[in-house]
Amino acid sequence: MLSARQLFLQHQAQTTDFPLLLEVERAEGVFMYGPNGEKYLDLISGIGVSNVGHRHPKVIAAIQDQLDKYLHLMVYGEIVQAPPAQLAHALAQTLPAGLDNVYFVSSGSEAVEGAMKLAKRFTGRTEIIAFDKAYHGSTQGALSLNGAESFKRSFRPLLPDVNHLQHNHHADLERITRRTAAVIIETVQGEAGVRVPSQDYMQALRARCTEVGALLVLDEIQCGFGRTGTFWAFEQFGIVPDILTCAKGMGGGMPIGAFISRQEIMHSFKNDPMLGHITTFGGHPVSCAASLATLKIILEEGLLDQVNAKAERFKQRLAHPAIKGIRNLGLMMAAEMESFDVLKAVIDSAILKGVLTDWFLFCDNSMRLAPPLTITFEEIDLACDIILEAIEGHV
Ligand code: PLP
């Protein structure tokens, strides 16, 4: 029998050497369905992608509507395309005044790349500061920012002027200086196993960046688009970024990302070279249409109002001696188990019982719980019953 980790690797490599344990033919709402009547409750959401559930009818309708018009036109010509224009406008309305210049790309890593280049161009500086256990993507620039050496060592040399600070550690802030172009931080660290910084720390970080003229880049690729209970996670910390990156949940299942900034910053991308971060597919009309529908669903269907109550339900229902605690901001949750072995056994057993959970890249003892925000209380109860059953079988 394959472990969950083997399944993951198999999926990534797209090999056909061994039969798939988890064959999914169709997905709808919080469920995925196999060819022989199997039903899996998805507590991962593609790692924060399916925030509005799988195949939300309004997302599908928006995609179909755009399919009937056009798929792809010239991105950098004189053509004004409605989907990216409308999406940029809608995004700006969710953000503090001035954060209204949106540069579309096709993934999170690309958004991070763009944000770093923009910061270097605008400030004329080269140093980028990131954090221990950070995850910002797998392209070479984004990879350089990741906290874990195990991920980077085989690919050196990477970006030369990157330094890492200790997360949530006030004393380290002095290492941000007048030679720092940007400090990039996940507002809530995802792959570290949901590490939520203190509000106090985030405000001190904001103040230090302002003091030395470094740009503060908030990476909300995993924690944005409603995941934490507010549309953007930074709303809960009383700070505003200079550049914001988003992707994942943004597309409702379609590939799209963006970095967003103020006009005076974004305009430094206009010349020398012209079009500082050119990409063929960035702002793809079909992805933008899906994203606009996703944004509206989150804001108009009251999903944000219930995020905290749903997270609480998980916490109440998963009160068990084998779970040492649940770290979370909204429905971005990590349930800490006593050891990696127990975690692995419980994840594998839960999958076989019909609940898909997961671990984190840089945290060996915690189970990822990141269901679609549309999950109902009954579905939460069902998921928790199965997880508890899986735990009972292994402790
Ligand atoms: N930043 C964060 C916080 C992420 O969680 C991820 C992906 O997990 C990325 C960046 C990279 O995004 P992508 O996989 O779309 O390139």
Boltz pocket constraint, residues with backbone or C-beta under 6 A from the ligand:
constraints:
  - pocket:
      binder: B
      contacts: [[A, 47], [A, 106], [A, 107], [A, 108], [A, 109], [A, 110], [A, 112], [A, 135], [A, 136], [A, 137], [A, 138], [A, 186], [A, 188], [A, 190], [A, 191], [A, 219], [A, 220], [A, 221], [A, 222], [A, 223], [A, 247], [A, 248]]
      max_distance: 6.0
